[in-house]
Amino acid sequence: MDELSLQKTKGAYTSAGIHPWWLEDFTRAEILKLQDNILNLVREKRLWAIGETGIDRVYPETLEYQIELFHWHRELADDFGLPLVIHNVRSGSDFLNILKKNPPKSPWVFHDFRGNEELVKELLRLHPESYFSFGISIDNSPQIRELLPTIPLSQVFLETDSQKHLDIHEIYLRASEKIGIDLDFLKSQVWLNFKRISPQHLSQ
Ligand SMILES: [Zn+2]
């Protein structure tokens, strides 16, 4: 999120947010500073998306603060018309509750999604612009292997997450096998999804 890392990603599509895990390590003052930095980047139109933000129930000590910050991120995404990239761990019902109270204007991308078919259906019902991103879980999680083919292709993304040793081409290949569709077709579908959710100032 600093100047240096942004320069490195020049020409790429950048997202910035405060990860729920960071709340253990940073003070409130430091988090406020990060919020300020993100706000500046958004105003300068340097971001493709907001996030990761999210709710991780493996860290209950910071849960309240996570939710507070999630709302801050989601409002920012709504105000500036940017997609929201969401870290979600055992928090499906939290997002359902939030969606019931206050439907968003921006697309929500649930990254490294680990929920079930029921949750996907419910999220899509409450927010049709929900997207589900998958990485290595399509290989190592039997639940996700089963889930992937049931998700509408128009809502799918693929990722390596933070695992630098993974090759995104490999993930696409595995996904096309699991879904049972042609690799190039899958690529073009995900590209269409990317274009569809890209903010207007970047979609030309
Ligand atoms: Zn995450």
Residues whose N, C-alpha, C, O or C-beta is under 5 A from the ligand:
A	BS01	ZN	H87
